[in-house]
Amino acid sequence: MKNKEKTTLTAAEVSALWLQYMGDSMAVCVYKYFFKIVENNEIKPILAYSLRLAEKHLIKITDFFTKANFQLPKGFTEEDVNLHAPRLFSDSFLLFYSKMMTMHGISAYTLAITNAEREDVQDHFFECIVTSKELFQKIIQLAKTHPEFSSVPTIPSPDEVKFVESSGIITSLLGDKRPLNMSEISNLHFNSKKTGFVRSLSIAFSQVAEKEEVRGFMLKNVKLAGKDAESLDEILENDNLPIPKRWDAEITDSKISPFSDKLIMFHAALLVNTALSYYGAAIGSSLRTDIILNYKRIFNHAMQAGVLCYKLMVKHGWMEKQPESINRKGLAGKK
């Protein structure tokens, strides 16, 4: 009972809750707009459920912070969404978006649990995983009925247990490359899909952003993400494996923004951060030098995008400052 009655939050707990508040306040804006434009009656309940979950999370996090006497972030409000904006995305893209963002959420909740000490905070993130699992399964079940759904390639079962006889890493640059293994296929397919998602979303944002700097950033993102996705596709195609569907055609020609530039740039930064995690994991599980070098190049592109995101958000006063430890040196210097 002591853990549940405790109100003090550790830095790790504050970090997880603070970042979730930022992400879910953005999600409330996004899904309110999505629910306004959706027409497909099978997709509509999924968007409604996503919105309810985000709103529920905000209430819970507010309770944690209030009891801990800790400052809530501002996050995103009704000022950051225009519910009267015309359709920018097709219904199919709304479903695909929900799938990608739900995956990101599940990954974040898992990490938050491992860093939380309070049982009630752990319970909160466990509950987030359970509800997100239900949402994800509903999305996949529906997505499989759509012609746009692209499944991860299958591989044949080996005839027997085998062991690696040589590293094949250095020679893979000089001679014939061995076939892709299952981890490499899985990561290549997922990262191609995710990077293609970034390209499509950047196309949409480049059309509607108000500030020229934001539009310019998004256009640069379109070019880099497109190039990066194609480099991953090429590796898959060289093994005669299918590549993920692209979603560029699911963006309409609307030039009226449903979201503030602040929300658009935060969304871009969020995708950069998650991409860096996934690319890093892919590098660690790849055993071919050509794949590793390709991921390193893509990783550097994401880092460059992250730096640009940071500069733009700071310049325009869009980046909320995360809570910090006490500046002892600063205090000692004051008279």
C-alpha positions as CSV (number, residue, x, y, z in Angstrom):
1,M,0.0,0.0,0.0
2,K,2.9,2.4,0.7
3,N,3.9,2.5,-3.0
4,K,0.3,3.3,-4.1
5,E,0.0,6.1,-1.4
6,K,3.3,7.7,-2.4
7,T,2.9,10.9,-4.3
8,T,6.6,11.7,-5.2
9,L,7.6,10.9,-8.7
10,T,11.1,10.0,-9.8
11,A,12.7,11.7,-12.8
12,A,12.1,8.5,-14.9
13,E,8.4,8.5,-13.9
14,V,8.0,12.2,-14.6
15,S,9.8,11.8,-18.0
16,A,7.5,9.0,-19.1
17,L,4.3,10.7,-17.9
18,W,5.4,14.1,-19.2
19,L,6.2,12.8,-22.7
20,Q,3.0,10.8,-22.8
21,Y,1.0,13.9,-21.9
22,M,2.6,15.8,-24.8
23,G,2.0,12.9,-27.2
24,D,-1.6,12.2,-26.1
25,S,-2.6,15.9,-26.2
26,M,-1.3,15.9,-29.8
27,A,-3.3,12.7,-30.4
28,V,-6.5,14.3,-29.1
29,C,-6.1,17.1,-31.7
30,V,-5.3,14.6,-34.5
31,Y,-8.0,12.2,-33.8
32,K,-10.7,14.8,-33.4
33,Y,-9.9,16.0,-36.9
34,F,-9.7,12.4,-38.2
35,F,-13.1,11.6,-36.7
36,K,-14.5,14.7,-38.4
37,I,-13.4,13.7,-41.8
38,V,-13.7,9.9,-41.8
39,E,-16.5,8.3,-43.8
40,N,-15.8,4.6,-43.6
41,N,-18.1,3.1,-40.9
42,E,-15.6,0.4,-40.0
43,I,-12.7,2.8,-39.5
44,K,-14.8,5.3,-37.5
45,P,-15.0,3.2,-34.3
46,I,-11.2,2.7,-34.3
47,L,-10.6,6.4,-34.4
48,A,-13.2,7.0,-31.7
49,Y,-11.6,4.4,-29.5
50,S,-8.1,6.0,-30.1
51,L,-9.5,9.4,-29.1
52,R,-11.1,8.0,-25.9
53,L,-7.8,6.4,-24.9
54,A,-5.8,9.6,-25.4
55,E,-8.4,11.6,-23.4
56,K,-8.4,9.0,-20.6
57,H,-4.6,9.1,-20.5
58,L,-4.6,12.9,-20.1
59,I,-7.0,12.7,-17.1
60,K,-4.8,10.0,-15.4
61,I,-1.6,11.9,-16.0
62,T,-3.1,15.1,-14.7
63,D,-4.1,13.3,-11.5
64,F,-0.5,11.9,-11.0
65,F,1.0,15.4,-11.5
66,T,-1.6,17.2,-9.3
67,K,-1.1,14.8,-6.4
68,A,2.7,15.2,-6.8
69,N,2.4,19.0,-6.9
70,F,4.2,18.9,-10.2
71,Q,3.7,21.3,-13.1
72,L,1.7,20.0,-16.1
73,P,3.1,20.7,-19.6
74,K,0.9,22.8,-21.8
75,G,1.0,20.3,-24.6
76,F,-1.6,20.8,-27.4
77,T,-5.0,22.3,-27.1
78,E,-8.0,23.3,-29.4
79,E,-5.8,26.1,-30.6
80,D,-3.7,23.6,-32.5
81,V,-6.4,22.0,-34.5
82,N,-8.8,23.3,-37.1
83,L,-11.8,20.9,-37.2
84,H,-13.2,22.8,-40.2
85,A,-10.3,22.0,-42.4
86,P,-11.1,19.9,-45.5
87,R,-10.0,16.3,-45.9
88,L,-6.2,16.0,-46.1
89,F,-6.0,12.2,-45.9
90,S,-8.0,9.2,-47.2
91,D,-9.8,6.9,-44.9
92,S,-7.2,4.2,-45.6
93,F,-4.4,6.4,-44.5
94,L,-6.2,7.2,-41.3
95,L,-6.2,3.5,-40.5
96,F,-2.6,3.1,-41.5
97,Y,-1.6,6.2,-39.4
98,S,-3.4,4.6,-36.4
99,K,-1.5,1.4,-36.8
100,M,1.9,3.1,-36.9
101,M,1.2,5.4,-33.9
102,T,-0.2,2.6,-31.8
103,M,3.0,0.6,-32.4
104,H,5.0,3.6,-31.2
105,G,2.8,3.9,-28.1
106,I,3.2,0.2,-27.1
107,S,7.0,0.6,-27.4
108,A,7.0,3.7,-25.2
109,Y,4.7,2.1,-22.5
110,T,7.0,-0.9,-22.3
111,L,10.0,1.2,-21.6
112,A,8.1,3.3,-19.1
113,I,7.1,0.3,-17.0
114,T,10.7,-0.9,-16.7
115,N,11.8,2.5,-15.4
116,A,8.9,3.1,-13.0
117,E,9.2,2.3,-9.3
118,R,5.7,3.2,-8.1
119,E,3.1,0.4,-8.5
120,D,0.4,2.8,-9.5
121,V,2.5,4.3,-12.3
122,Q,3.4,0.8,-13.4
123,D,-0.3,-0.2,-13.3
124,H,-1.1,2.9,-15.5
125,F,1.4,1.9,-18.2
126,F,0.3,-1.8,-18.0
127,E,-3.2,-0.6,-18.6
128,C,-2.0,1.5,-21.5
129,I,-0.4,-1.6,-23.0
130,V,-3.6,-3.7,-22.6
131,T,-5.9,-1.1,-24.2
132,S,-3.3,-0.4,-27.0
133,K,-3.1,-4.2,-27.6
134,E,-6.8,-4.3,-28.1
135,L,-6.7,-1.3,-30.4
136,F,-3.8,-2.7,-32.4
137,Q,-5.6,-6.0,-32.9
138,K,-8.7,-4.3,-34.1
139,I,-6.6,-2.2,-36.5
140,I,-4.8,-5.3,-37.9
141,Q,-8.0,-7.3,-38.2
142,L,-9.6,-4.5,-40.3
143,A,-6.5,-3.6,-42.2
144,K,-6.1,-7.2,-43.5
145,T,-9.5,-6.8,-45.3
146,H,-8.2,-3.8,-47.2
147,P,-6.3,-4.2,-50.5
148,E,-3.7,-1.7,-49.4
149,F,-2.5,-4.1,-46.6
150,S,1.1,-5.3,-47.1
151,S,2.2,-8.2,-45.0
152,V,5.8,-9.0,-44.0
153,P,7.3,-11.6,-46.4
154,T,7.4,-15.2,-45.4
155,I,10.4,-17.5,-45.4
156,P,10.7,-21.3,-45.8
157,S,11.5,-23.5,-42.8
158,P,15.1,-24.9,-42.9
159,D,15.5,-28.6,-43.3
160,E,17.7,-28.9,-40.2
161,V,19.4,-26.8,-37.5
162,K,22.4,-25.0,-38.9
163,F,25.2,-22.9,-37.5
164,V,27.1,-20.0,-39.0
165,E,30.4,-21.2,-40.4
166,S,31.9,-17.8,-41.3
167,S,31.0,-14.2,-40.5
168,G,30.5,-13.2,-44.1
169,I,30.5,-9.6,-43.1
170,I,33.6,-8.2,-44.8
171,T,33.3,-10.5,-47.8
172,S,29.7,-9.4,-48.4
173,L,31.0,-6.1,-49.7
174,L,33.3,-7.7,-52.2
175,G,31.7,-10.9,-53.3
176,D,28.2,-12.4,-53.5
177,K,25.9,-11.4,-50.6
178,R,24.2,-14.2,-48.7
179,P,20.4,-14.2,-48.6
180,L,18.7,-12.0,-46.0
181,N,17.9,-13.7,-42.7
182,M,14.6,-13.3,-41.0
183,S,15.7,-10.5,-38.6
184,E,17.0,-8.5,-41.5
185,I,13.9,-9.0,-43.6
186,S,11.6,-8.0,-40.7
187,N,13.6,-4.9,-40.0
188,L,13.9,-3.9,-43.6
189,H,10.2,-4.3,-44.3
190,F,9.2,-2.4,-41.1
191,N,11.6,0.4,-41.5
192,S,10.7,0.8,-45.2
193,K,7.1,1.0,-44.2
194,K,7.8,3.5,-41.4
195,T,10.1,5.7,-43.5
196,G,7.5,5.7,-46.3
197,F,5.0,6.8,-43.7
198,V,7.2,9.7,-42.8
199,R,7.5,10.7,-46.5
200,S,3.7,10.6,-47.0
201,L,3.0,12.6,-43.8
202,S,5.7,15.1,-44.8
203,I,4.0,15.5,-48.2
204,A,0.8,16.4,-46.5
205,F,2.4,18.8,-44.0
206,S,4.4,20.5,-46.7
207,Q,1.1,21.4,-48.5
208,V,-0.6,22.9,-45.5
209,A,2.1,24.4,-43.2
210,E,1.8,28.1,-42.8
211,K,5.4,29.1,-42.3
212,E,7.8,28.9,-45.3
213,E,10.5,27.4,-43.0
214,V,8.2,24.6,-41.9
215,R,7.2,23.9,-45.5
216,G,10.9,23.8,-46.5
217,F,11.7,21.4,-43.8
218,M,8.9,19.1,-44.8
219,L,10.0,19.1,-48.4
220,K,13.5,18.2,-47.4
221,N,12.0,15.4,-45.3
222,V,10.0,14.2,-48.3
223,K,13.2,13.9,-50.4
224,L,15.3,12.2,-47.7
225,A,12.7,9.8,-46.5
226,G,11.8,8.9,-50.0
227,K,15.5,8.2,-50.8
228,D,15.9,6.2,-47.6
229,A,12.8,4.1,-48.1
230,E,13.9,3.3,-51.7
231,S,17.3,2.2,-50.4
232,L,15.6,-0.3,-48.0
233,D,13.3,-1.5,-50.8
234,E,16.2,-2.1,-53.1
235,I,17.8,-4.6,-50.6
236,L,14.5,-6.4,-50.4
237,E,14.0,-6.5,-54.1
238,N,17.5,-7.9,-54.7
239,D,16.3,-11.0,-52.8
240,N,13.1,-11.0,-54.8
241,L,11.0,-10.0,-51.8
242,P,7.9,-7.8,-51.9
243,I,8.2,-4.2,-50.6
244,P,5.6,-2.3,-48.6
245,K,2.9,-0.2,-50.2
246,R,3.4,3.6,-50.4
247,W,0.8,6.0,-49.2
248,D,1.6,9.2,-51.2
249,A,-1.5,8.8,-53.3
250,E,-3.7,8.8,-50.1
251,I,-2.9,12.5,-49.5
252,T,-5.4,14.9,-51.0
253,D,-4.6,18.3,-52.7
254,S,-5.9,20.4,-49.8
255,K,-3.8,23.4,-48.8
256,I,-5.7,24.3,-45.7
257,S,-4.0,23.0,-42.5
258,P,-5.9,21.1,-39.9
259,F,-3.0,21.5,-37.5
260,S,-0.9,24.3,-36.2
261,D,2.8,24.5,-37.3
262,K,3.7,23.9,-33.7
263,L,1.9,20.5,-33.8
264,I,3.2,19.7,-37.2
265,M,6.9,20.2,-36.1
266,F,6.3,18.3,-32.8
267,H,4.9,15.4,-34.8
268,A,7.9,15.4,-37.1
269,A,10.3,15.4,-34.1
270,L,8.4,12.6,-32.5
271,L,8.7,10.5,-35.6
272,V,12.5,11.3,-35.8
273,N,13.0,10.1,-32.2
274,T,11.2,6.8,-32.8
275,A,13.0,6.3,-36.1
276,L,16.4,6.6,-34.4
277,S,15.4,3.9,-32.0
278,Y,14.2,1.5,-34.7
279,Y,17.2,2.2,-37.0
280,G,19.6,1.6,-34.0
281,A,17.9,-1.7,-33.2
282,A,18.1,-2.7,-36.9
283,I,21.8,-2.0,-37.0
284,G,22.4,-4.1,-34.0
285,S,20.6,-7.1,-35.5
286,S,22.0,-6.9,-39.0
287,L,24.9,-9.1,-40.0
288,R,25.6,-7.8,-43.5
289,T,27.9,-4.8,-43.9
290,D,26.0,-3.3,-46.8
291,I,22.8,-3.3,-44.7
292,I,24.7,-1.8,-41.7
293,L,26.2,0.9,-43.8
294,N,22.8,1.7,-45.3
295,Y,21.2,2.0,-41.9
296,K,24.1,4.2,-40.7
297,R,23.4,6.6,-43.6
298,I,19.7,6.6,-42.9
299,F,20.4,7.1,-39.2
300,N,22.5,10.2,-40.0
301,H,19.7,11.6,-42.2
302,A,17.3,11.2,-39.2
303,M,19.9,12.9,-36.9
304,Q,20.1,15.9,-39.4
305,A,16.3,16.1,-39.4
306,G,16.2,16.1,-35.6
307,V,18.7,19.0,-35.4
308,L,16.6,21.0,-37.9
309,C,13.4,20.2,-35.9
310,Y,15.0,21.4,-32.7
311,K,16.2,24.6,-34.2
312,L,12.9,25.5,-35.8
313,M,10.9,24.7,-32.7
314,V,13.2,26.7,-30.4
315,K,13.3,29.6,-32.9
316,H,9.5,29.9,-32.9
317,G,8.9,29.2,-29.2
318,W,7.2,25.8,-29.9
319,M,9.4,23.6,-27.8
320,E,8.4,23.1,-24.2
321,K,11.3,22.8,-21.8
322,Q,11.4,19.4,-20.0
323,P,11.8,19.6,-16.2
324,E,15.4,19.7,-15.1
325,S,17.4,19.1,-12.0
326,I,18.4,22.0,-9.8
327,N,21.1,24.2,-11.2
328,R,23.4,24.2,-8.2
329,K,26.2,26.1,-10.0
330,G,23.8,28.7,-11.2
331,L,22.4,29.2,-7.6
332,A,26.0,29.4,-6.2
333,G,26.8,32.2,-8.7
334,K,23.9,34.4,-7.6
335,K,24.4,37.1,-5.0
